[in-house]
């Protein structure tokens, strides 16, 4: 793969996501689940209402969502961890 002459890729500075991690676009998006990772791209899935969505994004466009933040989001959406367990 060739790199543009003015582009420097610093592999050690890109985040690494594991399958199952929850992420968001840095510019803002719904919470998404990582389903595949290849090179510097990540496949994610999420729901818009009852419709499942899927897309591939560059790793650099995503940020990880912490567990506490994910739980806050689920509570705001009307779902709590107790609802999912029962």
N, C-alpha and C positions, 0 to 999 in steps of 0.2 A: 504494500500500500504506500502510495506517495503522499507526502505532506506538503501543503502549500508553503512556499518559501518563507513567508512572514509568520507562520503559525508554529508555535512551539508546544508540543504535547508533553506535559509533565505527568507521566502515568502515576507517580506516587502521590500526586495531589488530587486525583479524582477519587470521589467516594466509591466504596465497594458495597454493593447491596447483595444480600442473600435472598434466595427464593423464599417467599413468605413475608418479607419485610414490608412495612407500610411506608409509603412515600407520598410526596406531593410535588407538583411542579414548583420551582422557586418563584415563578410569577403568580402562583395561586392556582388551585384546582381542588377537586374532591380528593378524599383519601383514596389511594390506589394500592393494590397489592402486587408486588413483584412476582411474576410467574416464570420468567426466563431471563438469563443474563448472558450476553455474548459480546465479547470484545468491549467496546465502549458504549453499548446500547443495552437498554433494559425494556423488556416487554412487561406491561402492567395491565391489570384488569380492575374495573370498578363498576358500580351501578349508577345509572341515572333513572331514578324511579325503579321500575321493575325490569328495565332493560340493561342487560350486561354489555359493557363496552370493553374494548381492547385496543391498545396502541403501543407502538415502540417509540421510546424517547432516548435521546443521548443521556448518558449518565450525568453529564455536567448540568443538565436542566432540572435534575431532581434533588430533593432533600429528604432525609429520613424523618419520620414522625416518631417521637418518643412514645412509649407505652402510656404515660400519664396523659399526654396530649390526645392520643387516640381514644382513651377512655372518656375524656372531656367531650370530644366530638360525638361519641356515641350517645352520651347522656343528653346532649343538646338535640340530637336527632330523635330522641324518644326511646332509645334503646340503652339498657344498662347491662353490665356484665351478668347481673342476676337474671335478667330476661333471657339471655342467651343460654344460661346454664339450666333453666327450668323448662 
